[in-house]
Amino acid sequence: MNDDLILSERHPARADAVKNRRRLLDTARRLFAAHGVEAVSMSAIAAAAGVGKGTLYRHFENKTELCQALLDHDQRALQAETLRRLRDEPDPLQNLHWFMQAVAAFVVRSGELLCSGAGGAVLPPLEHPAHYWWRQTIRSLLDRLQAPGDRDYTADLLYVMLDARTIAYQRRVQGYSLERIAAGLIAALDRLLS
């Protein structure tokens, strides 16, 4: 018997469950924007959405999972835009420059969600498939560039510079703007490749 077939035969979600999930996501997004992720409890989200805590926890086991769900749409949009760019633009250096800047902008835009979770824990970057994809995209473009040296290590180094904690430090402590971060990333990348 084909295991893939068994796994793909899921019952469609009930209409009320889909509606509740959407309401919970919209409510969390609104409350997080108004008060900050850490200041909003899961109980407050359930109450503001007009659902019980059990309904909330059936959809999202914890705040980390809720934050990941809120990030999902933007992550998918970034992936789709990147794939279009890689297909349409033949220059791997231009693509790598663009990708580093696009991811930095995503991290600045979504930084609080990326740095928040259950008990204030930071989402584990390389354990999340979308973030691992960032690292693999960088690594692939380094291959296309025939970058000198250890490409895996270079990819890791560039990836760490895109980590939400790194960019949060640069923004909050150092006071760097997104433009300064993007310019610094490109300058560092170009030095690594020379």
C-alpha positions as MATLAB code, in Angstrom:
seq = 'MNDDLILSERHPARADAVKNRRRLLDTARRLFAAHGVEAVSMSAIAAAAGVGKGTLYRHFENKTELCQALLDHDQRALQAETLRRLRDEPDPLQNLHWFMQAVAAFVVRSGELLCSGAGGAVLPPLEHPAHYWWRQTIRSLLDRLQAPGDRDYTADLLYVMLDARTIAYQRRVQGYSLERIAAGLIAALDRLLS';
ca = [
       0.000    0.000    0.000;
       1.227    3.512   -0.824;
       1.947    5.463    2.389;
       1.780    8.780    0.515;
      -1.789    8.038   -0.450;
      -2.755    7.334    3.161;
      -1.134   10.551    4.370;
      -2.798   12.656    1.683;
      -6.330   11.441    2.435;
      -7.149   14.025    5.061;
     -10.659   15.143    5.721;
     -11.241   18.735    4.714;
     -11.393   21.138    7.637;
     -14.874   22.033    8.793;
     -16.029   25.500    7.744;
     -16.308   26.663   11.368;
     -12.756   25.458   12.098;
     -11.414   27.379    9.087;
     -13.348   30.460   10.192;
     -12.049   30.173   13.774;
      -8.449   29.776   12.597;
      -8.748   32.866   10.382;
     -10.378   34.830   13.246;
      -7.598   33.785   15.638;
      -4.859   34.798   13.179;
      -6.511   38.155   12.443;
      -7.028   38.823   16.160;
      -3.446   37.874   17.047;
      -2.055   40.057   14.250;
      -4.142   43.025   15.467;
      -3.254   42.551   19.147;
       0.442   41.990   18.420;
       0.542   45.167   16.312;
      -1.140   47.181   19.073;
       0.638   45.786   22.143;
       3.657   43.756   21.019;
       3.937   39.979   20.813;
       5.317   39.391   24.302;
       2.642   41.528   25.994;
      -0.270   39.545   24.536;
      -1.195   36.242   26.173;
      -2.793   33.305   24.427;
      -5.793   33.777   26.748;
      -6.168   37.393   25.600;
      -6.161   36.271   21.974;
      -8.877   33.665   22.609;
     -11.011   36.175   24.503;
     -10.635   38.922   21.890;
     -11.461   36.434   19.117;
     -14.561   35.298   20.995;
     -13.514   31.646   21.225;
     -12.608   29.364   24.092;
      -9.023   28.557   25.030;
      -9.588   24.971   23.877;
     -10.405   26.216   20.373;
      -7.255   28.338   20.348;
      -5.047   25.463   21.495;
      -6.595   23.065   18.966;
      -5.302   25.397   16.261;
      -2.043   26.561   17.868;
      -0.226   24.556   20.527;
       1.687   27.606   21.765;
       2.668   31.165   20.873;
       5.605   29.965   18.772;
       3.260   27.993   16.549;
       0.931   30.990   16.288;
       3.825   33.268   15.294;
       4.927   30.765   12.655;
       1.409   30.693   11.204;
       1.380   34.495   11.017;
       4.730   34.447    9.214;
       3.686   31.743    6.758;
       1.978   33.996    4.186;
       4.911   36.424    3.974;
       7.403   33.546    3.836;
       5.520   31.998    0.910;
       5.397   35.354   -0.898;
       9.165   35.794   -0.445;
       9.791   32.290   -1.788;
       7.566   32.860   -4.825;
       9.216   36.211   -5.564;
      12.676   34.658   -5.193;
      11.856   31.782   -7.533;
      10.543   34.254  -10.145;
      13.673   36.347   -9.755;
      16.014   33.342  -10.087;
      14.153   32.202  -13.191;
      14.123   35.640  -14.867;
      17.507   37.102  -13.859;
      20.569   35.168  -15.069;
      23.209   37.025  -13.012;
      23.844   35.049   -9.780;
      25.670   37.963   -8.092;
      22.755   40.322   -8.716;
      20.398   37.615   -7.464;
      22.441   37.098   -4.301;
      22.555   40.849   -3.640;
      18.791   41.065   -4.168;
      18.091   38.002   -2.002;
      20.182   39.234    0.934;
      18.381   42.595    0.825;
      14.929   40.978    0.458;
      15.498   38.668    3.426;
      16.876   41.519    5.563;
      13.728   43.542    4.764;
      11.556   40.531    5.663;
      13.365   40.122    8.994;
      12.998   43.821    9.839;
       9.301   43.718    8.915;
       8.653   40.503   10.870;
      11.323   40.749   13.549;
       9.091   40.626   16.610;
       7.261   37.547   15.332;
      10.571   35.873   14.469;
      12.005   36.624   17.915;
       8.920   35.666   19.897;
       7.438   32.426   20.999;
       6.544   30.276   23.935;
       8.063   31.794   27.017;
       9.970   34.332   24.935;
      11.974   31.624   23.159;
      13.412   32.561   19.793;
      12.113   30.504   16.903;
      14.874   28.028   15.997;
      16.040   29.407   12.622;
      17.497   26.397   10.818;
      14.831   24.094   12.234;
      12.187   26.039   10.343;
      12.011   24.860    6.703;
      11.566   28.377    5.304;
      14.687   29.610    7.086;
      16.671   26.582    6.015;
      15.556   27.465    2.496;
      17.189   30.900    2.927;
      20.497   29.223    3.711;
      20.156   26.794    0.793;
      19.336   29.631   -1.616;
      22.482   31.473   -0.539;
      24.535   28.273   -0.899;
      23.143   27.580   -4.376;
      23.914   31.097   -5.570;
      27.467   30.809   -4.198;
      27.846   27.650   -6.305;
      26.573   29.452   -9.395;
      29.099   32.206   -8.710;
      31.854   29.613   -8.229;
      32.699   31.477   -5.041;
      36.195   30.863   -3.670;
      36.799   29.039   -0.389;
      34.449   26.971    1.730;
      31.012   27.728    0.287;
      29.160   25.978    3.083;
      30.876   28.090    5.714;
      30.349   31.258    3.658;
      26.642   30.396    3.329;
      26.432   29.851    7.099;
      28.186   33.151    7.771;
      25.843   35.083    5.481;
      22.827   33.262    6.889;
      23.764   34.163   10.468;
      23.900   37.822    9.438;
      20.224   37.476    8.402;
      19.164   35.878   11.688;
      16.396   37.803   13.447;
      18.475   38.110   16.637;
      21.410   39.608   14.738;
      19.242   42.135   12.941;
      17.272   42.934   16.123;
      20.589   43.727   17.864;
      21.687   45.906   14.968;
      18.380   47.781   14.962;
      17.796   48.175   18.716;
      21.294   48.434   20.147;
      23.313   49.814   17.259;
      20.479   51.906   15.803;
      21.109   50.742   12.222;
      18.492   51.449    9.587;
      17.379   48.780    7.133;
      19.319   50.641    4.445;
      22.536   50.492    6.494;
      22.026   46.790    7.244;
      21.393   45.996    3.554;
      24.414   48.021    2.429;
      26.608   46.338    5.056;
      25.433   42.882    3.973;
      26.254   43.605    0.332;
      29.660   45.094    1.207;
      30.510   42.074    3.395;
      29.346   39.680    0.695;
      31.433   41.401   -1.958;
      34.509   41.290    0.295;
      33.969   37.566    0.912;
      33.736   36.932   -2.821;
      36.807   38.971   -3.809;
];
